């Protein structure tokens, strides 16, 4: 069995950034990714455009040239693939990690299919997008219910209820409305989340004023049935049934806490933030690091590609015994 200097779990932008740091410093490495390279971006809505400008989501010092200011999904997929190829990153895709075990000074990384990889160090860069937040209500597992949204065309001329009011929900609502879908947004708060992309807010609010997108604010979904959902107003207690050919629960995602625990990483019970050094990103398990959004626990909106990519630099400075330059604003962000 080959012994690697570093095994990186997760092939998203932050995992690739860690692989680049390994390659640039002459360390043998292996990136294990449960899907395709940058799988989470591949699963984004097909018409999605990034909030950050292109230079803020670059990795490895490779420029990200685009015709506009903000990259779209397809441009990002092409960019990250080409960067991975440029650095000749050693990747194993469609390889899901089950756990990480430490034996003395070495680690064994076990996959769900029984494969094992040995390493001196391990970096967990698993992100969060494959673990949606479930509402825990009856009917949430019905076939017409999804926690992901990809494109509008399959929903044309139907009734769609969207649960949530952050970026994903707002982008989906606007796209669906423009493709002949009867859209209703249900959200527990009194308005759309203030973190919604600034260029979307006037658009969606004007569509609501025109009655082209319906809302049920201060409300929650209590039950889902074929063809309808039941909501309850949190202020008045009033219940209503809404027609729903499809239900999109776009209420966010969280890191895989069970995987982190199987690796021996301690987590805060309430926030699911792992125990780690805020300068070196080393966890309570010496030699095991966290990188990217996975370290933010339930506060996934606190870490993005633009600051998560810097974690890799600090991690490899520590691995190589160099002076670690702190990642700016990390403590304030979480």
C-alpha positions as CSV (number, residue, x, y, z in Angstrom):
1,X,0.0,0.0,0.0
2,X,1.4,3.4,-1.1
3,X,2.1,5.8,1.7
4,X,1.2,9.4,0.8
5,X,2.4,12.5,2.5
6,X,-1.2,13.9,2.4
7,X,-4.6,12.5,1.6
8,X,-7.2,15.1,0.9
9,X,-10.9,14.2,1.4
10,X,-13.0,16.3,-1.0
11,X,-12.4,17.5,-4.5
12,X,-14.1,20.9,-4.4
13,X,-12.3,24.2,-4.9
14,X,-10.9,24.1,-1.4
15,X,-9.8,20.5,-1.7
16,X,-8.2,21.3,-5.0
17,X,-6.4,24.3,-3.4
18,X,-5.0,21.9,-0.8
19,X,-3.9,19.5,-3.6
20,X,-2.2,22.4,-5.3
21,X,-0.3,23.3,-2.2
22,X,0.9,19.7,-1.9
23,X,2.0,19.6,-5.5
24,X,3.8,22.9,-5.3
25,X,5.7,21.8,-2.3
26,X,6.7,18.4,-3.7
27,X,4.5,16.3,-1.4
28,X,2.9,13.1,-2.6
29,X,-0.9,13.5,-2.4
30,X,-4.2,11.9,-3.2
31,X,-7.5,13.7,-3.5
32,X,-10.5,11.4,-2.7
33,X,-13.8,12.7,-4.1
34,X,-17.2,11.0,-3.7
35,X,-18.5,12.4,-6.9
36,X,-16.9,14.2,-9.8
37,X,-14.3,17.0,-9.5
38,X,-16.1,20.0,-7.9
39,X,-19.2,17.9,-7.6
40,X,-21.1,20.5,-5.5
41,X,-20.7,23.1,-8.3
42,X,-21.8,20.5,-10.9
43,X,-25.0,20.1,-8.9
44,X,-25.7,23.9,-8.7
45,X,-28.6,25.3,-10.7
46,X,-27.5,25.3,-14.4
47,X,-28.1,29.0,-14.8
48,X,-26.4,30.0,-11.5
49,X,-24.0,32.9,-11.4
50,X,-21.5,33.3,-8.5
51,X,-21.8,36.1,-6.0
52,X,-18.0,36.6,-5.9
53,X,-16.1,38.0,-8.8
54,X,-13.9,35.7,-10.8
55,X,-10.6,36.7,-9.2
56,X,-12.0,35.9,-5.8
57,X,-12.6,32.3,-6.6
58,X,-9.3,31.6,-8.4
59,X,-7.0,28.9,-7.0
60,X,-3.4,28.1,-7.5
61,X,-2.5,31.5,-8.8
62,X,-4.2,30.6,-12.2
63,X,-6.2,33.6,-13.6
64,X,-9.9,32.9,-14.2
65,X,-10.7,34.7,-17.5
66,X,-14.4,35.3,-18.3
67,X,-16.2,37.8,-20.5
68,X,-18.2,39.3,-17.6
69,X,-17.4,40.0,-13.9
70,X,-19.0,37.0,-12.2
71,X,-18.6,33.5,-13.4
72,X,-21.4,31.1,-14.1
73,X,-21.6,27.4,-13.3
74,X,-20.3,26.1,-16.6
75,X,-17.4,28.6,-16.6
76,X,-16.4,27.5,-13.0
77,X,-16.6,23.8,-13.9
78,X,-14.3,24.3,-16.9
79,X,-11.9,26.5,-14.9
80,X,-11.4,24.1,-11.9
81,X,-11.0,21.1,-14.2
82,X,-8.3,22.9,-16.2
83,X,-6.5,24.0,-13.0
84,X,-6.5,20.4,-11.7
85,X,-5.1,19.2,-14.9
86,X,-2.5,21.9,-15.0
87,X,-1.1,21.0,-11.6
88,X,-1.5,17.2,-12.4
89,X,-3.4,16.7,-9.2
90,X,-3.6,13.0,-8.2
91,X,-7.4,12.4,-7.8
92,X,-9.6,9.4,-7.3
93,X,-13.2,10.4,-8.2
94,X,-16.4,8.6,-7.2
95,X,-14.6,7.3,-4.2
96,X,-16.5,8.0,-0.9
97,X,-14.6,8.0,2.4
98,X,-16.3,6.2,5.3
99,X,-13.8,7.1,8.1
100,X,-10.2,8.0,9.0
101,X,-8.3,6.1,11.6
102,X,-5.0,7.0,13.2
103,X,-2.5,4.3,14.1
104,X,0.5,5.8,15.8
105,X,1.9,8.5,13.5
106,X,0.1,7.4,10.4
107,X,-3.5,7.5,9.1
108,X,-5.6,5.0,7.3
109,X,-8.4,6.4,5.2
110,X,-11.1,3.9,4.6
111,X,-13.7,4.1,1.7
112,X,-17.2,2.8,1.7
113,X,-16.1,0.1,-0.7
114,X,-13.4,-1.2,1.5
115,X,-10.4,0.5,-0.1
116,X,-7.7,1.8,2.3
117,X,-5.1,4.5,1.8
118,X,-2.2,5.4,4.1
119,X,-0.9,8.9,4.8
120,X,1.2,11.0,7.1
121,X,-1.4,13.7,7.1
122,X,-5.1,14.0,6.2
123,X,-7.1,17.1,5.2
124,X,-10.9,17.1,5.4
125,X,-12.3,19.4,2.7
126,X,-15.7,17.8,2.3
127,X,-17.9,20.9,2.2
128,X,-21.5,20.7,2.9
129,X,-23.7,20.6,-0.2
130,X,-24.5,16.8,-0.1
131,X,-26.3,17.1,3.3
132,X,-29.5,19.1,3.0
133,X,-31.3,20.4,6.1
134,X,-34.5,18.3,6.5
135,X,-37.6,19.8,7.9
136,X,-38.6,16.6,9.7
137,X,-42.2,16.7,8.5
138,X,-44.6,14.0,7.1
139,X,-44.3,13.7,3.3
140,X,-40.8,15.2,3.0
141,X,-39.6,12.0,1.3
142,X,-42.3,11.9,-1.4
143,X,-41.1,11.6,-5.0
144,X,-42.3,15.1,-6.0
145,X,-40.2,16.7,-3.2
146,X,-36.6,17.7,-3.7
147,X,-33.9,19.4,-1.7
148,X,-32.1,20.5,-4.9
149,X,-33.0,22.6,-7.9
150,X,-31.3,22.4,-11.2
151,X,-33.3,24.0,-14.0
152,X,-36.8,25.3,-14.7
153,X,-38.0,23.5,-17.8
154,X,-39.4,20.4,-16.1
155,X,-41.7,22.5,-13.9
156,X,-43.4,24.7,-16.6
157,X,-47.2,25.0,-16.3
158,X,-47.2,23.4,-12.8
159,X,-47.6,24.6,-9.2
160,X,-44.4,24.7,-7.3
161,X,-44.0,25.5,-3.5
162,X,-40.5,26.6,-2.5
163,X,-39.5,26.4,1.2
164,X,-36.8,28.9,2.1
165,X,-36.0,32.5,1.2
166,X,-32.2,32.6,0.8
167,X,-30.2,32.7,-2.4
168,X,-31.1,29.3,-3.7
169,X,-34.8,29.8,-3.1
170,X,-34.9,33.3,-4.6
171,X,-33.0,32.3,-7.7
172,X,-35.2,29.3,-8.2
173,X,-38.4,31.4,-7.7
174,X,-37.3,33.9,-10.3
175,X,-36.3,31.3,-12.9
176,X,-39.5,29.3,-12.4
177,X,-41.7,32.4,-12.7
178,X,-40.1,33.2,-16.0
179,X,-40.7,29.7,-17.3
180,X,-44.5,29.7,-16.8
181,X,-44.6,28.2,-13.3
182,X,-47.0,29.2,-10.5
183,X,-44.6,29.8,-7.6
184,X,-45.3,30.2,-3.9
185,X,-42.4,30.9,-1.5
186,X,-42.9,29.7,2.2
187,X,-40.6,31.1,4.8
188,X,-40.5,31.2,8.6
189,X,-39.4,34.9,8.8
190,X,-41.2,38.0,7.7
191,X,-39.1,38.7,4.6
192,X,-36.4,37.3,2.3
193,X,-33.1,36.8,4.0
194,X,-30.9,39.9,4.0
195,X,-27.9,37.8,2.6
196,X,-29.7,37.3,-0.7
197,X,-27.5,38.5,-3.7
198,X,-28.1,42.3,-3.9
199,X,-29.1,42.2,-7.6
200,X,-31.8,39.7,-6.9
201,X,-33.6,41.5,-4.1
202,X,-35.3,44.3,-6.2
203,X,-36.2,41.7,-8.9
204,X,-37.9,39.3,-6.5
205,X,-39.7,42.0,-4.4
206,X,-41.1,43.6,-7.5
207,X,-42.4,40.2,-8.8
208,X,-44.0,39.7,-5.4
209,X,-45.7,43.2,-5.5
210,X,-47.0,42.3,-9.0
211,X,-48.4,39.1,-7.7
212,X,-46.3,37.0,-10.1
213,X,-44.5,35.3,-7.2
214,X,-46.7,34.5,-4.2
215,X,-45.3,34.3,-0.6
216,X,-46.3,32.9,2.7
217,X,-44.0,34.6,5.2
218,X,-44.1,34.0,9.0
219,X,-45.2,30.5,8.0
220,X,-43.9,26.9,8.0
221,X,-44.8,23.8,6.1
222,X,-46.3,21.2,8.4
223,X,-47.2,18.4,6.0
224,X,-46.7,17.4,2.4
225,X,-49.1,15.3,0.4
226,X,-49.4,14.4,-3.3
227,X,-50.7,17.6,-4.9
228,X,-50.6,19.9,-1.9
229,X,-48.8,21.2,1.1
230,X,-50.1,22.4,4.5
231,X,-48.7,25.5,6.0
232,X,-49.2,27.2,9.4
233,X,-48.9,30.9,10.1
234,X,-46.5,31.2,13.1
235,X,-48.2,34.5,14.3
236,X,-51.9,33.5,14.0
237,X,-51.7,29.7,14.0
238,X,-53.9,29.7,10.9
239,X,-53.5,26.7,8.6
240,X,-53.8,26.6,4.8
241,X,-53.4,24.1,2.0
242,X,-51.5,25.1,-1.1
243,X,-51.6,23.3,-4.4
244,X,-48.2,21.8,-5.2
245,X,-47.3,19.6,-8.1
246,X,-43.7,19.9,-6.9
247,X,-42.1,21.0,-3.6
248,X,-38.5,22.4,-3.5
249,X,-37.1,22.5,0.0
250,X,-34.2,24.9,-0.4
251,X,-33.5,25.6,3.3
252,X,-29.8,25.0,3.3
253,X,-27.2,22.4,3.9
254,X,-24.8,21.3,6.6
255,X,-21.4,19.4,6.7
256,X,-21.5,15.6,7.3
257,X,-21.1,15.7,11.1
258,X,-21.3,11.9,11.3
259,X,-18.3,11.5,9.0
260,X,-16.2,14.0,11.0
261,X,-17.0,12.1,14.2
262,X,-16.1,8.8,12.6
263,X,-12.7,10.4,11.9
264,X,-12.3,11.2,15.6
265,X,-13.0,15.0,15.3
266,X,-14.8,16.5,18.2
267,X,-17.7,18.8,17.3
268,X,-19.7,21.4,19.3
269,X,-23.1,19.7,19.9
270,X,-25.1,22.8,19.0
271,X,-23.2,24.4,16.2
272,X,-21.4,21.3,14.8
273,X,-18.2,23.4,14.5
274,X,-15.2,21.0,14.8
275,X,-12.5,21.6,17.3
276,X,-9.5,23.1,15.4
277,X,-6.7,25.5,15.8
278,X,-7.7,28.8,14.1
279,X,-4.2,29.4,12.8
280,X,-3.1,26.0,11.6
281,X,-6.6,24.3,11.1
282,X,-5.3,21.2,12.8
283,X,-8.1,19.4,14.7
284,X,-8.1,17.7,18.1
285,X,-6.5,14.8,16.2
286,X,-2.9,15.7,15.5
287,X,-2.1,15.6,11.8
288,X,-5.8,15.8,10.8
289,X,-6.9,19.1,9.4
290,X,-10.2,20.8,8.3
291,X,-10.3,23.0,5.2
292,X,-13.1,25.1,3.7
293,X,-16.7,25.3,4.6
294,X,-16.6,22.1,6.6
295,X,-15.0,23.9,9.5
296,X,-18.0,26.4,9.9
297,X,-20.5,23.8,11.2
298,X,-24.1,25.0,10.6
299,X,-22.9,28.5,9.7
300,X,-22.1,27.5,6.1
301,X,-22.6,31.1,4.9
302,X,-19.5,32.2,6.9
303,X,-16.9,30.5,4.7
304,X,-16.7,30.8,0.9
305,X,-14.3,29.8,-1.8
306,X,-12.7,33.2,-1.5
307,X,-11.6,32.7,2.1
308,X,-11.7,28.9,2.3
309,X,-9.0,28.6,-0.3
310,X,-6.6,30.4,2.1
311,X,-7.0,27.6,4.6
312,X,-4.9,25.3,2.4
313,X,-1.9,27.7,2.5
314,X,-2.0,27.8,6.3
315,X,-2.4,24.0,6.6
316,X,0.7,23.3,4.4
317,X,2.8,25.9,6.1
318,X,2.1,24.0,9.3
319,X,2.7,20.6,7.8
320,X,6.1,21.8,6.4
321,X,7.1,23.4,9.7
322,X,7.0,27.0,8.4
323,X,5.7,30.0,10.2
324,X,1.9,30.1,9.7
325,X,0.5,33.4,8.4
326,X,-3.0,33.8,10.0
327,X,-6.1,33.7,7.8
328,X,-7.7,37.1,8.1
329,X,-11.1,37.5,9.9
330,X,-11.5,33.8,10.5
331,X,-12.6,34.0,14.1
332,X,-15.0,36.9,13.4
333,X,-16.5,35.0,10.5
334,X,-17.5,32.0,12.5
